[in-house]
Amino acid sequence: MPLPDGYEGEFETKDLEPLFFDRYVIAKSGRLIVERKVFDKIEPPKEDESPDQDEYTRLAKSLLSPFRFIKETEDTNFHGIFTFSGYEIIGHEPDENNKTVLRPINKHHYYKAKFTDGQLVEIKIMGDDDHRLPIGSLFP
């Protein structure tokens, strides 16, 4: 989904349910999609009882994980407002304490996305002063 200022990059939010390995995407259709990585138990390989199997092969087989990640996607049908932000490095400048070290100059991007009945209504650029919503404003 293109943003009002044209910025493209990775973002973060602290307004949505914080589950590990989750990734939220605003699809071109305007829907908020969650991509989850979940564990799936797999059948362990059958033991090879051959007498010529060395100890390293047996050790390697014993260390195989009985789980794997699979990716699931789901339409969140989100209704409300959340903020998200990202930053880009736009240059470098000498560090105040050590002039031989360059530190990055960051440009921050703050946005507010509004969804009604699961459909994106608008994305607004937010200023540095209002980059966080007051508590309780997620579901007006």
Secondary structure by P-SEA (a helix, b strand, c coil): cccccccccccccccccccccbbbbbccccbbbbbbbbbbbcccccccccccccaaaaaaaaacccbbbbbbbbcccccbbbbbbcccccccccccccccbbbbbbbbbbbbbbbccccccbbbbbcccccccccccccc
